[in-house]
Structure formats: C-alpha cells, structure tokens
Amino acid sequence: MTPNEDRKIREKFKQKTWNEIKTNDSWAIFKIMAEFVEGFERLSKIGPCVSIFGSARTKPNDEYYKLAENIAYKLTKHGYGVVTGGGPGIMEAGNKGANRGKGTSVGLNIELPFEQHDNPYIDPDKSLDFDYFFVRKVMFVKYSQGFVVMPGGFGTLDELFEAITLIQTKKIGKFPIVLVGRNYWSGLFDWITNTLLKEGSISEKDLDLISLVDTEDEVLEVIDIFYKKYSLSPNF
C-alpha cells in the first residue's frame, strides 16, 4: 500500500462527532436505496447467470486464472451468463471467458482503496458500481443460478459462507456451490467435516451444499445435474 493510499484510508475512517455520524447515516439511507434500485432494475434483465468468485491477486499466468477463464467460457456455451466482482484476477478471468464465449458478462464492481479496478471484459451495459458490500452481495445471490468459487482470500470466504448460510437457513432457494481446486480447499473442507460436523455445529446434510472439483467439466456437470435433478431449465 502506498503512503497516499494509507493517508486516504486514515482520512476516511477519522473520528467523527455523534451528530456527524447521525447526519451521515441518515443520508446514507438514500444512497443505499439508490444502489438497490439500480441493481434490481439492471440485473433483472440479464437472464440466467453463474457467479464466479476468487482472488483479485491471481495473475494471468496462474493455472487458476486460466481455469476460471475456461469455466466461464464453457458456462456460456451451456446457456449461462457469468457474473463476477468486476475486478482483476479471477474476476477478470471469468469475464474474459464469458466474453470469449460471446455470452453475458456482468461485473459488480466495488470501490476499494486497493486492488479493485474494472476489467475490460465486462459488457459495457452490464457494469455496475457499488459503495456498499452488503448491497453488492445481495445482487450476487439474488441473480445467480450457481456459485463457482475459485481460490481466494477473505472476500471469497465471506461470499462463500454467506451463500451457504442463506441456503442452509432457507432464506434463499438452493443452488449449486462449487469449490474449484481440491488442493486449495481440502484443508477447509476437512476442518468443516472434522470440527464443525464433529462438534454438532452443522448437520451431515449441510455438507451436501458444497461440491469439491478440479476441472471445468466437473463444474458444468455439477451445475447441469443439479438443474436436471429438480426438473429446472435455467439455460434458456
């Protein structure tokens, strides 16, 4: 992080008086409402899509970048569009693959002090900007027919567990959640099985909410089998 970026962060989070906090909160309501309205209006028109999550730090020569691009490409060939966070790394790879497949390529961008910038593979009319993470996450969940989770950090884990929680608690309908990269995710999956399940913090059936795969063909198989099983046809 550069000194200038550090200064901006410190200024953004400087101490405020209680009256300033109350005033800012009141006006923030209107901005939050505006983000929800724009998101609902624009994303309701995109058609069936799969969200691809992963690290913004993944470089184009990384195996997971190439894998994410191929997954996105094949998703478009199966009739799905692709939604990403709109930034670099895995997000860029997802949009790039969708663009290569001539499918819908959506970017839900977030304003961050570092890492995040728009990638050039988003459809010009399907690029949305958000200031609030929670509004953006609502859009991911509401307008996705599946989650493909590539290797990533805290943000990726946040999105993953939010989706699992909402499905587990039946706040949203069930859809496939696919973790890509057994070597990367196996430690987390083992902890979920050997600690959460063993301690009774989750139930055996909760494990069925997650699929662990390695290839793009396995991703497509999980998603297609899911929708055939429930006699649903999200593709067209």
C-alpha atoms as a printed R data frame, in Angstrom:
    type eleno elety resid chain resno       x       y       z
1   ATOM     1    CA   MET     A     1   0.000   0.000   0.000
2   ATOM     2    CA   THR     A     2   1.404   3.401  -0.985
3   ATOM     3    CA   PRO     A     3   1.640   6.311   1.509
4   ATOM     4    CA   ASN     A     4  -1.087   8.131  -0.411
5   ATOM     5    CA   GLU     A     5  -3.458   5.141  -0.161
6   ATOM     6    CA   ASP     A     6  -2.715   4.839   3.562
7   ATOM     7    CA   ARG     A     7  -3.499   8.532   4.056
8   ATOM     8    CA   LYS     A     8  -6.841   8.224   2.237
9   ATOM     9    CA   ILE     A     9  -7.838   5.264   4.404
10  ATOM    10    CA   ARG     A    10  -6.955   7.103   7.607
11  ATOM    11    CA   GLU     A    11  -8.913  10.152   6.471
12  ATOM    12    CA   LYS     A    12 -11.921   8.019   5.553
13  ATOM    13    CA   PHE     A    13 -12.056   6.445   8.996
14  ATOM    14    CA   LYS     A    14 -11.144   9.506  11.082
15  ATOM    15    CA   GLN     A    15 -13.078  10.119  14.270
16  ATOM    16    CA   LYS     A    16 -16.442  11.887  13.842
17  ATOM    17    CA   THR     A    17 -18.727  13.551  16.343
18  ATOM    18    CA   TRP     A    18 -22.005  11.833  17.227
19  ATOM    19    CA   ASN     A    19 -24.007  14.459  15.314
20  ATOM    20    CA   GLU     A    20 -21.854  13.916  12.231
21  ATOM    21    CA   ILE     A    21 -22.409  10.175  12.471
22  ATOM    22    CA   LYS     A    22 -26.205  10.585  12.730
23  ATOM    23    CA   THR     A    23 -26.329  13.016   9.801
24  ATOM    24    CA   ASN     A    24 -24.155  10.820   7.602
25  ATOM    25    CA   ASP     A    25 -26.231   7.738   8.461
26  ATOM    26    CA   SER     A    26 -29.467   9.487   7.510
27  ATOM    27    CA   TRP     A    27 -28.176  10.495   4.089
28  ATOM    28    CA   ALA     A    28 -26.590   7.069   3.547
29  ATOM    29    CA   ILE     A    29 -30.075   5.504   3.549
30  ATOM    30    CA   PHE     A    30 -30.872   7.243   0.258
31  ATOM    31    CA   LYS     A    31 -27.619   6.131  -1.339
32  ATOM    32    CA   ILE     A    32 -28.212   2.546  -0.203
33  ATOM    33    CA   MET     A    33 -31.743   2.634  -1.625
34  ATOM    34    CA   ALA     A    34 -30.423   4.008  -4.909
35  ATOM    35    CA   GLU     A    35 -27.886   1.166  -5.192
36  ATOM    36    CA   PHE     A    36 -30.591  -1.436  -4.555
37  ATOM    37    CA   VAL     A    37 -32.962   0.122  -7.095
38  ATOM    38    CA   GLU     A    38 -30.340   0.359  -9.838
39  ATOM    39    CA   GLY     A    39 -29.111  -3.171  -9.143
40  ATOM    40    CA   PHE     A    40 -32.611  -4.686  -9.210
41  ATOM    41    CA   GLU     A    41 -33.601  -2.845 -12.376
42  ATOM    42    CA   ARG     A    42 -30.500  -3.661 -14.378
43  ATOM    43    CA   LEU     A    43 -29.793  -7.201 -13.188
44  ATOM    44    CA   SER     A    44 -33.384  -8.386 -13.600
45  ATOM    45    CA   LYS     A    45 -32.743  -8.236 -17.356
46  ATOM    46    CA   ILE     A    46 -29.521 -10.250 -17.584
47  ATOM    47    CA   GLY     A    47 -31.000 -13.769 -17.751
48  ATOM    48    CA   PRO     A    48 -29.623 -16.900 -16.050
49  ATOM    49    CA   CYS     A    49 -26.071 -16.451 -14.773
50  ATOM    50    CA   VAL     A    50 -23.465 -18.180 -12.629
51  ATOM    51    CA   SER     A    51 -21.266 -16.159 -10.261
52  ATOM    52    CA   ILE     A    52 -17.526 -16.781 -10.258
53  ATOM    53    CA   PHE     A    53 -15.579 -15.743  -7.155
54  ATOM    54    CA   GLY     A    54 -11.863 -15.773  -6.421
55  ATOM    55    CA   SER     A    55  -8.793 -13.766  -5.607
56  ATOM    56    CA   ALA     A    56  -8.197 -10.361  -7.183
57  ATOM    57    CA   ARG     A    57  -4.468 -11.089  -6.852
58  ATOM    58    CA   THR     A    58  -4.369 -14.055  -9.224
59  ATOM    59    CA   LYS     A    59  -2.127 -13.304 -12.202
60  ATOM    60    CA   PRO     A    60  -2.958 -14.142 -15.857
61  ATOM    61    CA   ASN     A    61  -0.204 -16.763 -15.994
62  ATOM    62    CA   ASP     A    62  -1.621 -18.610 -12.953
63  ATOM    63    CA   GLU     A    63  -3.259 -22.003 -13.545
64  ATOM    64    CA   TYR     A    64  -6.395 -20.912 -11.685
65  ATOM    65    CA   TYR     A    65  -6.755 -17.803 -13.849
66  ATOM    66    CA   LYS     A    66  -6.721 -19.978 -16.958
67  ATOM    67    CA   LEU     A    67  -9.074 -22.484 -15.345
68  ATOM    68    CA   ALA     A    68 -11.549 -19.737 -14.364
69  ATOM    69    CA   GLU     A    69 -11.471 -18.396 -17.922
70  ATOM    70    CA   ASN     A    70 -12.198 -21.857 -19.344
71  ATOM    71    CA   ILE     A    71 -15.001 -22.443 -16.835
72  ATOM    72    CA   ALA     A    72 -16.634 -19.151 -17.797
73  ATOM    73    CA   TYR     A    73 -16.264 -19.935 -21.493
74  ATOM    74    CA   LYS     A    74 -17.939 -23.322 -21.101
75  ATOM    75    CA   LEU     A    75 -20.705 -21.857 -18.938
76  ATOM    76    CA   THR     A    76 -21.652 -19.513 -21.774
77  ATOM    77    CA   LYS     A    77 -21.762 -22.454 -24.160
78  ATOM    78    CA   HIS     A    78 -24.271 -24.122 -21.823
79  ATOM    79    CA   GLY     A    79 -26.532 -21.072 -21.908
80  ATOM    80    CA   TYR     A    80 -25.418 -19.303 -18.739
81  ATOM    81    CA   GLY     A    81 -24.066 -15.799 -18.369
82  ATOM    82    CA   VAL     A    82 -21.248 -15.033 -15.944
83  ATOM    83    CA   VAL     A    83 -21.268 -12.599 -13.019
84  ATOM    84    CA   THR     A    84 -18.053 -11.550 -11.266
85  ATOM    85    CA   GLY     A    85 -16.932  -8.824  -8.912
86  ATOM    86    CA   GLY     A    86 -15.724  -6.910 -11.957
87  ATOM    87    CA   GLY     A    87 -12.121  -6.504 -10.845
88  ATOM    88    CA   PRO     A    88  -8.761  -8.097 -11.710
89  ATOM    89    CA   GLY     A    89  -7.517 -11.626 -11.056
90  ATOM    90    CA   ILE     A    90 -10.094 -14.415 -11.076
91  ATOM    91    CA   MET     A    91 -12.830 -11.855 -11.718
92  ATOM    92    CA   GLU     A    92 -11.100 -10.707 -14.880
93  ATOM    93    CA   ALA     A    93 -10.605 -14.320 -15.946
94  ATOM    94    CA   GLY     A    94 -14.327 -15.027 -15.520
95  ATOM    95    CA   ASN     A    95 -15.376 -12.018 -17.564
96  ATOM    96    CA   LYS     A    96 -12.725 -12.796 -20.167
97  ATOM    97    CA   GLY     A    97 -14.016 -16.341 -20.626
98  ATOM    98    CA   ALA     A    98 -17.606 -15.144 -20.902
99  ATOM    99    CA   ASN     A    99 -16.558 -12.518 -23.410
100 ATOM   100    CA   ARG     A   100 -14.663 -15.124 -25.436
101 ATOM   101    CA   GLY     A   101 -17.754 -17.333 -25.443
102 ATOM   102    CA   LYS     A   102 -19.878 -14.373 -26.595
103 ATOM   103    CA   GLY     A   103 -22.074 -14.776 -23.529
104 ATOM   104    CA   THR     A   104 -23.394 -12.356 -20.944
105 ATOM   105    CA   SER     A   105 -20.511 -10.847 -18.944
106 ATOM   106    CA   VAL     A   106 -21.542  -8.928 -15.812
107 ATOM   107    CA   GLY     A   107 -19.296  -7.024 -13.411
108 ATOM   108    CA   LEU     A   108 -20.434  -5.907  -9.953
109 ATOM   109    CA   ASN     A   109 -17.668  -3.512  -9.046
110 ATOM   110    CA   ILE     A   110 -16.881  -2.275  -5.544
111 ATOM   111    CA   GLU     A   111 -14.963   0.854  -4.587
112 ATOM   112    CA   LEU     A   112 -11.881  -0.199  -2.607
113 ATOM   113    CA   PRO     A   113  -8.697   1.634  -1.550
114 ATOM   114    CA   PHE     A   114  -6.550  -1.060  -3.199
115 ATOM   115    CA   GLU     A   115  -6.663  -3.972  -5.672
116 ATOM   116    CA   GLN     A   116 -10.029  -3.236  -7.257
117 ATOM   117    CA   HIS     A   117 -10.369  -1.760 -10.728
118 ATOM   118    CA   ASP     A   118 -12.700  -2.590 -13.594
119 ATOM   119    CA   ASN     A   119 -11.521  -5.210 -16.058
120 ATOM   120    CA   PRO     A   120 -12.030  -4.671 -19.814
121 ATOM   121    CA   TYR     A   121 -14.073  -7.829 -20.452
122 ATOM   122    CA   ILE     A   122 -17.375  -6.724 -18.899
123 ATOM   123    CA   ASP     A   123 -20.263  -5.933 -21.240
124 ATOM   124    CA   PRO     A   124 -20.476  -2.112 -21.324
125 ATOM   125    CA   ASP     A   125 -24.151  -2.118 -20.334
126 ATOM   126    CA   LYS     A   126 -23.627  -4.689 -17.551
127 ATOM   127    CA   SER     A   127 -21.058  -2.958 -15.384
128 ATOM   128    CA   LEU     A   128 -22.413  -1.757 -12.035
129 ATOM   129    CA   ASP     A   129 -20.576   0.138  -9.310
130 ATOM   130    CA   PHE     A   130 -21.302  -0.250  -5.590
131 ATOM   131    CA   ASP     A   131 -20.084   1.527  -2.480
132 ATOM   132    CA   TYR     A   132 -21.667  -0.988  -0.085
133 ATOM   133    CA   PHE     A   133 -20.508  -4.583   0.144
134 ATOM   134    CA   PHE     A   134 -23.824  -5.809   1.539
135 ATOM   135    CA   VAL     A   135 -25.811  -4.372  -1.400
136 ATOM   136    CA   ARG     A   136 -23.396  -5.976  -3.844
137 ATOM   137    CA   LYS     A   137 -23.660  -9.349  -2.087
138 ATOM   138    CA   VAL     A   138 -27.456  -9.239  -2.331
139 ATOM   139    CA   MET     A   139 -27.104  -8.857  -6.103
140 ATOM   140    CA   PHE     A   140 -24.742 -11.811  -6.344
141 ATOM   141    CA   VAL     A   141 -27.132 -14.091  -4.507
142 ATOM   142    CA   LYS     A   142 -30.403 -12.841  -5.984
143 ATOM   143    CA   TYR     A   143 -29.390 -13.081  -9.626
144 ATOM   144    CA   SER     A   144 -27.175 -16.187  -9.698
145 ATOM   145    CA   GLN     A   145 -28.113 -19.743 -10.588
146 ATOM   146    CA   GLY     A   146 -24.898 -21.080  -9.084
147 ATOM   147    CA   PHE     A   147 -21.636 -20.120  -7.360
148 ATOM   148    CA   VAL     A   148 -18.245 -21.201  -8.690
149 ATOM   149    CA   VAL     A   149 -15.658 -20.488  -6.002
150 ATOM   150    CA   MET     A   150 -12.041 -20.347  -7.135
151 ATOM   151    CA   PRO     A   151  -9.076 -19.975  -4.752
152 ATOM   152    CA   GLY     A   152  -9.255 -16.672  -2.931
153 ATOM   153    CA   GLY     A   153  -8.875 -14.852   0.365
154 ATOM   154    CA   PHE     A   154 -11.129 -13.312   2.995
155 ATOM   155    CA   GLY     A   155 -13.514 -11.735   0.489
156 ATOM   156    CA   THR     A   156 -14.005 -15.042  -1.302
157 ATOM   157    CA   LEU     A   157 -14.611 -16.835   2.002
158 ATOM   158    CA   ASP     A   158 -17.108 -14.159   3.016
159 ATOM   159    CA   GLU     A   159 -19.125 -14.618  -0.173
160 ATOM   160    CA   LEU     A   160 -18.903 -18.411   0.066
161 ATOM   161    CA   PHE     A   161 -20.149 -18.676   3.644
162 ATOM   162    CA   GLU     A   162 -22.865 -16.083   3.149
163 ATOM   163    CA   ALA     A   163 -24.306 -18.162   0.297
164 ATOM   164    CA   ILE     A   164 -24.061 -21.390   2.305
165 ATOM   165    CA   THR     A   165 -25.721 -19.757   5.330
166 ATOM   166    CA   LEU     A   166 -28.620 -18.355   3.317
167 ATOM   167    CA   ILE     A   167 -29.287 -21.723   1.691
168 ATOM   168    CA   GLN     A   168 -28.852 -23.638   4.955
169 ATOM   169    CA   THR     A   169 -31.345 -21.397   6.736
170 ATOM   170    CA   LYS     A   170 -33.734 -21.485   3.738
171 ATOM   171    CA   LYS     A   171 -33.636 -17.732   3.277
172 ATOM   172    CA   ILE     A   172 -32.992 -18.346  -0.409
173 ATOM   173    CA   GLY     A   173 -33.605 -21.278  -2.725
174 ATOM   174    CA   LYS     A   174 -30.970 -23.961  -3.061
175 ATOM   175    CA   PHE     A   175 -28.459 -23.637  -5.886
176 ATOM   176    CA   PRO     A   176 -25.117 -25.364  -6.577
177 ATOM   177    CA   ILE     A   177 -21.983 -24.133  -4.809
178 ATOM   178    CA   VAL     A   178 -18.818 -25.488  -6.404
179 ATOM   179    CA   LEU     A   179 -15.347 -25.141  -4.879
180 ATOM   180    CA   VAL     A   180 -12.680 -25.446  -7.582
181 ATOM   181    CA   GLY     A   181  -9.253 -26.763  -6.592
182 ATOM   182    CA   ARG     A   182  -9.141 -29.744  -4.249
183 ATOM   183    CA   ASN     A   183  -5.586 -28.972  -3.131
184 ATOM   184    CA   TYR     A   184  -6.568 -25.427  -2.199
185 ATOM   185    CA   TRP     A   185  -9.885 -26.134  -0.485
186 ATOM   186    CA   SER     A   186  -9.323 -29.580   1.045
187 ATOM   187    CA   GLY     A   187  -7.930 -28.172   4.307
188 ATOM   188    CA   LEU     A   188 -11.012 -26.007   4.803
189 ATOM   189    CA   PHE     A   189 -13.319 -28.863   3.859
190 ATOM   190    CA   ASP     A   190 -11.528 -31.191   6.298
191 ATOM   191    CA   TRP     A   191 -11.935 -28.614   9.075
192 ATOM   192    CA   ILE     A   192 -15.641 -28.278   8.310
193 ATOM   193    CA   THR     A   193 -16.021 -32.062   8.432
194 ATOM   194    CA   ASN     A   194 -13.729 -32.865  11.346
195 ATOM   195    CA   THR     A   195 -14.524 -29.875  13.549
196 ATOM   196    CA   LEU     A   196 -17.894 -28.285  12.704
197 ATOM   197    CA   LEU     A   197 -19.657 -31.549  11.959
198 ATOM   198    CA   LYS     A   198 -17.967 -33.443  14.783
199 ATOM   199    CA   GLU     A   199 -18.923 -30.746  17.305
200 ATOM   200    CA   GLY     A   200 -22.509 -30.722  16.062
201 ATOM   201    CA   SER     A   201 -22.279 -27.144  14.766
202 ATOM   202    CA   ILE     A   202 -23.626 -28.280  11.387
203 ATOM   203    CA   SER     A   203 -25.531 -31.360  10.237
204 ATOM   204    CA   GLU     A   204 -24.482 -34.104   7.839
205 ATOM   205    CA   LYS     A   205 -26.809 -32.835   5.123
206 ATOM   206    CA   ASP     A   206 -25.153 -29.402   5.201
207 ATOM   207    CA   LEU     A   207 -22.096 -30.958   3.582
208 ATOM   208    CA   ASP     A   208 -24.246 -31.679   0.543
209 ATOM   209    CA   LEU     A   209 -24.468 -27.942  -0.115
210 ATOM   210    CA   ILE     A   210 -20.854 -27.925  -1.341
211 ATOM   211    CA   SER     A   211 -19.175 -29.753  -4.229
212 ATOM   212    CA   LEU     A   212 -15.390 -30.013  -4.490
213 ATOM   213    CA   VAL     A   213 -13.933 -30.354  -8.010
214 ATOM   214    CA   ASP     A   214 -10.798 -29.750 -10.080
215 ATOM   215    CA   THR     A   215 -11.822 -29.255 -13.707
216 ATOM   216    CA   GLU     A   216 -14.147 -27.130 -15.807
217 ATOM   217    CA   ASP     A   217 -16.025 -30.219 -16.980
218 ATOM   218    CA   GLU     A   218 -16.733 -31.194 -13.372
219 ATOM   219    CA   VAL     A   219 -18.092 -27.709 -12.690
220 ATOM   220    CA   LEU     A   220 -20.511 -27.941 -15.612
221 ATOM   221    CA   GLU     A   221 -21.517 -31.453 -14.600
222 ATOM   222    CA   VAL     A   222 -22.417 -30.373 -11.050
223 ATOM   223    CA   ILE     A   223 -24.496 -27.442 -12.280
224 ATOM   224    CA   ASP     A   224 -26.257 -29.333 -15.059
225 ATOM   225    CA   ILE     A   225 -27.040 -32.351 -12.859
226 ATOM   226    CA   PHE     A   226 -28.457 -30.054 -10.171
227 ATOM   227    CA   TYR     A   227 -30.959 -28.455 -12.518
228 ATOM   228    CA   LYS     A   228 -31.925 -31.721 -14.181
229 ATOM   229    CA   LYS     A   229 -32.494 -33.286 -10.763
230 ATOM   230    CA   TYR     A   230 -35.020 -30.608  -9.861
231 ATOM   231    CA   SER     A   231 -36.564 -30.596 -13.344
232 ATOM   232    CA   LEU     A   232 -35.493 -26.995 -13.834
233 ATOM   233    CA   SER     A   233 -34.215 -25.465 -17.019
234 ATOM   234    CA   PRO     A   234 -32.320 -22.247 -16.253
235 ATOM   235    CA   ASN     A   235 -30.396 -22.138 -19.501
236 ATOM   236    CA   PHE     A   236 -32.912 -20.661 -21.888
